[in-house]
Amino acid sequence: MRYVVAITGASGIMYGVKILKELPGEKILVISDMAKKIIPDESDLKVEDVEKMADVVLDDHDLFASISSGSYRFDAMIVAPCSSSTLAKIASGLADTLITRAAAVALKESRKLVLVTRETPKSAIMLENELKLARCGATILDANPGFYSNPKTLDDIIAFIAGRCLDQLNLEHSLYRKWGE
């Protein structure tokens, strides 16, 4: 399995990091310029530390990269966190970065696209963008933790959201206690 993980410039960088750590198979990573600024601000990590978690790292400005073409096969794409700006670009069909182009490819090729939105509260424009993308086949996964697994730490809450992303890809994991278990 081959997965594209994109980290954009919204708070919640650790969601993308946890997903990178937990995904099996080949991991292709793209980090936006703003996310590169946020990584050291929200964590003890450097951008290079995050990049080492991936098998392939691509530049968000490289629209000639493999994942910008529908003929290049990847199984799913997760954008975590997905900034409201990235969400709006994808919803509008604006493919001016590698992240937004790869998301457009995922949609047009009917591949799984999971957008971990983190903004709150949301404006009507943001909600309309989410609805539009959901109708186009994307999964909108708000970074809203469940508490039925009785989280004790911030890591438990991050693991819950990462686990919900893996659930969307039908991947087995033990990141949180499932309902009824």
Summary of the structure (lengths in Angstrom):
residues: 181
radius of gyration: 15.2
end to end distance: 27.8
largest distance: 46.4
contacts: 584
relative contact order: 0.17
helix: 41%
strand: 17%
